[in-house]
């Protein structure tokens, strides 16, 4: 029996690509250049399973062809705001993502950004590299203490809970949160967390960390009006999706000192960075590295493999979205 044809949109860790080659008639993306919409349409018309990632907009247009051969989309990544699930379902496709395996690493990056922004780690490193350091002194680069402060989580799902574990049990932080779909009372009690409205979280937090999904419902959830509710020393951390935050409002608040700082791993319009961020010494900026540990990126690929295997065995993939 011939092997199913699988097309992968970007370069994956070589351990996972080796498994793909063994199991499938696979078309890899050796040069790692992102696929255009037309190339994705062509892929869907010429494979049994297509494996895009979070930067590939598999939208209604891409899924509109009447010659779609693919039956499965095994997306590499947990977020799925790049996928039009309704259009995929209408086209008869099964779609899966890769939850759980990137929870810890994304929370690690969020915590790293929080500490870096609070303790001026990026700024301090630039200071040193620029040859500006004249020595220790009592008032040099004083910053905000992290331990014991209040962390506000917008969204209290898996990644936020992993962040709360580090922040509460490691740094003695008080946890408050807002989530329209809160976790069980048992989880809430574990952190002694208090549920509030988004506005109350913004008003009461020393640090606000975003962990909500992207998409229409959360677009610019953090806008000028809400940023103005934050305390002047407060720090905003975003490791979720860039378009949850209004770039212009955040840049203005960082420049005017309306808030204390920001730690950002994701950006509206990424990978294009609004140059306004570069002028903000009080912002720590990373190029979407949340899940970028070797172990996690391999585990994400293996999770796609697990979903493909189930699908081609006629079973329901573990991470089926539709
Ligand atoms: C995801 O998986 O959604 C992250 O943004 C990238 O790992």
Boltz pocket constraint, residues with backbone or C-beta under 6 A from the ligand:
constraints:
  - pocket:
      binder: B
      contacts: [[A, 54], [A, 76], [A, 77], [A, 78], [A, 79], [A, 80], [A, 98], [A, 102], [A, 239], [A, 240], [A, 288], [A, 290], [A, 291]]
      max_distance: 6.0
